[in-house]
């Protein structure tokens, strides 16, 4: 189960998406998320699904690897899907007693899954360093109103880096506690909750220890924020990035037309 957690992990490959500037991927993800909230017609649904499938294909990230990441947020995702299916009003597909599944609820649930898959694709194809640089460069204008963009981007990068590290630490702790006779699978719900205590406490201690080591390492390297710092690999747009922006602009225009002006599929 622990190995199935792939959210926040970088999948090493040499695909077109991996070679794109991180700012392009940030803009693309933002456009995809925004267009999901457009008018939900059959055409916008098909266009969003086709766009997501195309991006997954271009990324060369295996679909099984992407879907495995859903297990980490499976409970929250399942709860949201059930709420959408049973409680959103609209055209009923199944109506049995108090159970009423609507077409609009199913579509919203599918869009929710697409939202998680689409946003996860950005972290699969972008290293934490690239993501930090892209965020800092894209949101640089916020420095004019005294918002610490570099520090915010750095915190997000560290959080993404710590996901696989803490996952590995959790796996080691669970194996060690299992070897000591702790049973995580059998017994009542209360018993299983109590058995999580020998995991949560060491994991919390390990997280604090790693955070302290990271703080000492940054301090010893004279890190004092982003002011005056230079980049080893400064971000520069190339031809493929401009073509990607053009493609995203065409996709956004198409979604605006299908969502608000096209009379077909409503």
Order of alpha helices (4+ residues) and beta strands (2+ residues): alpha-alpha-alpha-alpha-alpha-beta-beta-alpha-alpha-alpha-alpha-alpha-alpha
